């Protein structure tokens, strides 16, 4: 890992809801010779969308078993999901980006370090001070074990991805484990959860299918993705097969092209 860091520039994400503060942070980051590409976000929800995006460079890093972003430089006080709450989501990722907080509130430094941040910068941040923070990021990255193969390691069963959902001006975090099925709605997807609610997210169904395959989600139709362990029955209905989901016996259609694969998944290939 250290040899790789010596030859490549870092991919980082700057997060601040104040345009002036974000511009200053980006300019200062670009003034460091170790920083390569700088993504930006105005709040935690947008930051999470950046890490989950289909950007070619981010996708390539994930395929190599690297974090989507090397480091996140984030403000602590933001509307919706706070920097602290965002940090908890980042820390649950595997592998996780390195965290640096940039804020005007010095009294929150202890909490920032409790969340695993490698540094805490006070606004306005000088170039020299940010450069020292980048050095700490580099040191932290050198301690991370490199992936054993060129491909990302399969997600462990307890790795529970969290999807940020905008709801009436607030950001709600929806764990993947709470999702029963997903329905495609154009470029969006609607998540149906175990509590009977549904949430519209701007993520295509095909992208969720790729990300959640190893977590036990299976495509049963061009419009539906289902948690395999919640299917209680596969039955023949009018016009083809249907699956029964959970105790409320929700019926969803199974397309002909997905029927054989679904039967194999449900029976273990027998």
Protein Blocks (a to p, Z undefined) as FASTA:
>chain_A
ZZmmmmpccddddddfbfklmmmmmmmmmmpmkbccdcddfbfklmmmmmmmcbfklmmm
mmnopafbfbdcddfbdghjafklmmmmmmmpccddddddddfbfklmmmmmmnopabdc
dddddfklmmmmmmmmmmmmmmpccdfbfbdcdddfklccdddddeehiacdddfklpmb
dcdehjbccdddfkopacdddddfklmmmmmmmnopacfbfkbccdfklpgbdcddehia
cddehjkopacdddfklmmmmmmmmnnoZZ
